[in-house]
Structure formats: structure tokens, C-alpha cells
Amino acid sequence: MAAKFDTLRQIREDTIVINWLKHKLQRRSSQQATEVPVNDNMTTTQTSIYQTLGGEQGVRALADAFYDNMEQLPEAAELLAIHPQPMDSIRQRFYEFLSGWLGGPNLFEQKYGHPRLRARHLPFKVDSQMRDQWMLCMTRALDSHVSCPLTRMQLRQSFYQLADHMRNADID
């Protein structure tokens, strides 16, 4: 139970920091002349979260860390119990999903079509407790594999929204 409240408190704190940083960046950009980053071809450049995490290797490591946490943390026992064993194929599918979700190749969609995450999880009771166990595993994975604090906070917030959307029980 303490882990649940720690995770929720951390998400709230992260949201406050992200909003403050967004405000500071907006203020700074409105005070300075607008500059668009460009490469040698004079086109804008952006780095996806997928690239920031290290591409295939980094995203696969994040997916594996998530499932390692699920297998090792006693607080995630109920979450682990609803997953078929062994979890090799689930680890692979989760990596494929994360790849596209984080801005890399859409591996999951290429193999299985649209993720339809909520529909795929309807056969399982996903309540607040299950969401919080999922978030505990993901928070630990993010803490160990994402070095940039801002990226970690943004991902934690995005994953929380995703996990909360999966709930199909105890919905207020």
C-alpha cells in the first residue's frame, strides 16, 4: 500500500515539475527570437523518445526491466499471476508496442494491427490496485533505465495515463 501512495505522490510531484518547466520554456521562448533547430539540409530535427532511450537496445532493456520487476517484486504478485508463463512472448510484444509508442518503428502494428490496448485487457480485471502494481514495475524500470530526469518524469506521467485508461473495474 505504501508503494501505491509513493508512486501516486511521485506522479503528482512530477506533474508539477513538468508544468513548471513547460511554463519556463514558454516564457523563455517568448522572450527570445524564435530559432528552429536545423541540420545541414536546413530541415528541422527532432529526437524521439525511442532515440533518446537508445533505440532498439534501450527500449528492449526498458521492457525487460519492467517484466523483471514484475517477476521479482512481491508487491506485484497479483499482476504477475494474470500473465501466462513463461513471459518471453509477452516481453517481445511489449517491446514491439513500446517501440512504436515511443516514436520508433511500429513493430506491433505491423505484426498485429492496431494495439486496441483497452480491448485486449478487457478479459482481465484491471482495477486501481492492478494499475498501481503495473506502475510500480514501470516506475522502477524507468528509474533504472532513463537517465534524464525530465524524460523520466514525462514517461512516468504518460505511462500513468495509459495504465489508468486500462482500468475496467472500480472506475469512479
VMD Tcl script that draws the C-alpha trace (Angstrom):
set ca {
  {0.00 0.00 0.00}
  {2.87 2.35 0.79}
  {4.33 1.75 -2.68}
  {0.99 2.82 -4.20}
  {0.98 6.12 -2.35}
  {4.66 6.74 -3.08}
  {4.02 6.20 -6.80}
  {0.96 8.47 -6.82}
  {2.80 11.16 -4.84}
  {5.74 10.95 -7.25}
  {3.42 11.30 -10.25}
  {1.80 14.40 -8.72}
  {5.22 15.90 -7.96}
  {6.43 15.09 -11.47}
  {3.35 16.74 -12.98}
  {4.03 19.92 -11.01}
  {7.67 19.97 -12.14}
  {6.74 19.28 -15.79}
  {4.16 22.07 -15.78}
  {6.67 24.46 -14.19}
  {9.32 23.54 -16.80}
  {6.81 24.00 -19.63}
  {5.93 27.42 -18.26}
  {9.61 28.41 -18.01}
  {10.30 27.20 -21.55}
  {7.28 29.07 -22.92}
  {8.38 32.25 -21.15}
  {11.94 31.88 -22.39}
  {10.83 31.22 -25.98}
  {8.51 34.22 -25.98}
  {11.35 36.45 -24.73}
  {13.88 35.24 -27.29}
  {13.81 35.32 -31.05}
  {12.35 32.14 -32.42}
  {15.05 29.78 -33.60}
  {14.31 26.50 -35.31}
  {16.98 23.83 -34.94}
  {18.09 22.65 -38.35}
  {20.51 20.15 -39.78}
  {22.82 20.64 -42.78}
  {19.89 20.22 -45.18}
  {18.02 23.10 -43.48}
  {15.26 20.82 -42.22}
  {14.07 20.70 -38.64}
  {15.40 17.94 -36.45}
  {13.69 16.22 -33.57}
  {14.76 13.31 -31.43}
  {12.10 10.78 -30.49}
  {11.92 9.25 -27.03}
  {12.80 5.97 -28.78}
  {16.09 7.50 -29.92}
  {16.67 9.21 -26.56}
  {16.37 5.85 -24.81}
  {18.95 4.29 -27.12}
  {16.79 2.86 -29.90}
  {16.07 -0.84 -30.06}
  {18.58 -1.79 -27.36}
  {17.36 0.83 -24.87}
  {13.65 0.19 -25.40}
  {14.15 -3.59 -25.19}
  {16.08 -3.08 -21.92}
  {13.19 -0.98 -20.55}
  {10.63 -3.64 -21.49}
  {12.77 -6.39 -19.95}
  {13.33 -4.37 -16.76}
  {9.56 -3.89 -16.45}
  {8.92 -7.63 -16.60}
  {11.94 -8.40 -14.39}
  {10.40 -6.12 -11.77}
  {7.04 -7.85 -12.13}
  {8.69 -11.23 -11.53}
  {10.82 -10.05 -8.60}
  {8.65 -7.61 -6.63}
  {6.34 -9.26 -4.08}
  {4.10 -6.16 -4.36}
  {3.39 -7.12 -7.99}
  {2.38 -10.74 -7.31}
  {-1.25 -10.24 -8.40}
  {-0.15 -8.60 -11.63}
  {2.29 -11.41 -12.33}
  {-0.43 -14.00 -11.67}
  {-2.57 -12.84 -14.63}
  {0.30 -13.21 -17.10}
  {0.86 -16.55 -18.84}
  {4.19 -18.20 -18.14}
  {6.81 -18.16 -19.50}
  {6.63 -14.49 -20.44}
  {9.06 -14.49 -23.38}
  {6.38 -13.76 -25.99}
  {4.77 -11.07 -23.80}
  {8.14 -9.38 -23.31}
  {8.63 -9.36 -27.07}
  {5.14 -7.96 -27.78}
  {5.60 -5.29 -25.10}
  {8.91 -4.27 -26.64}
  {7.23 -4.11 -30.08}
  {4.43 -1.97 -28.67}
  {6.83 0.36 -26.85}
  {8.93 0.73 -29.99}
  {6.09 2.40 -31.88}
  {4.57 4.15 -28.86}
  {7.89 5.84 -28.13}
  {8.43 7.02 -31.70}
  {10.41 4.15 -33.20}
  {9.36 1.52 -35.73}
  {5.70 0.46 -35.43}
  {6.60 -3.19 -34.96}
  {3.46 -4.13 -33.04}
  {1.10 -2.64 -35.62}
  {3.00 -4.28 -38.47}
  {2.51 -7.72 -36.88}
  {-0.81 -7.46 -35.06}
  {-2.62 -4.36 -36.29}
  {-3.83 -1.53 -34.07}
  {-2.95 -2.20 -30.41}
  {-6.53 -1.71 -29.08}
  {-4.97 -1.90 -25.62}
  {-8.13 -1.48 -23.60}
  {-9.98 -4.12 -25.61}
  {-7.05 -6.54 -25.27}
  {-7.16 -6.11 -21.48}
  {-10.94 -6.44 -21.02}
  {-10.76 -10.18 -20.21}
  {-8.75 -9.27 -17.08}
  {-9.92 -7.39 -14.02}
  {-7.87 -4.20 -14.13}
  {-8.63 -2.08 -11.07}
  {-6.71 0.67 -9.29}
  {-4.65 -1.87 -7.39}
  {-3.61 -3.63 -10.60}
  {-2.80 -0.26 -12.21}
  {-0.66 0.68 -9.23}
  {1.23 -2.63 -9.36}
  {1.84 -2.05 -13.08}
  {3.06 1.48 -12.35}
  {5.35 0.24 -9.59}
  {7.06 -2.10 -12.07}
  {7.28 0.59 -14.74}
  {8.47 3.29 -12.33}
  {11.30 1.04 -11.17}
  {12.19 0.26 -14.80}
  {12.21 3.97 -15.68}
  {14.31 4.81 -12.63}
  {16.93 2.27 -13.63}
  {16.97 2.85 -17.42}
  {16.13 6.51 -18.10}
  {18.91 8.84 -17.05}
  {17.32 12.20 -17.94}
  {15.05 13.32 -15.07}
  {12.71 15.29 -17.36}
  {12.31 12.39 -19.79}
  {11.73 10.04 -16.85}
  {9.04 12.33 -15.45}
  {7.32 12.72 -18.81}
  {7.32 8.99 -19.38}
  {6.06 8.28 -15.88}
  {3.17 10.65 -16.44}
  {2.37 9.20 -19.87}
  {2.55 5.63 -18.59}
  {0.28 6.52 -15.68}
  {-2.34 7.90 -18.09}
  {-2.05 4.76 -20.19}
  {-2.28 2.44 -17.16}
  {-5.24 4.34 -15.75}
  {-7.03 4.10 -19.10}
  {-6.75 0.28 -18.89}
  {-8.91 0.15 -15.75}
  {-12.16 -1.72 -16.26}
  {-13.10 -2.21 -12.61}
  {-13.60 0.23 -9.69}
  {-13.98 3.12 -12.09}
  {-15.34 6.19 -10.28}
}
mol new
graphics top color blue
foreach p $ca { graphics top sphere $p radius 0.5 }
foreach p [lrange $ca 0 end-1] q [lrange $ca 1 end] { graphics top cylinder $p $q radius 0.2 }
display resetview
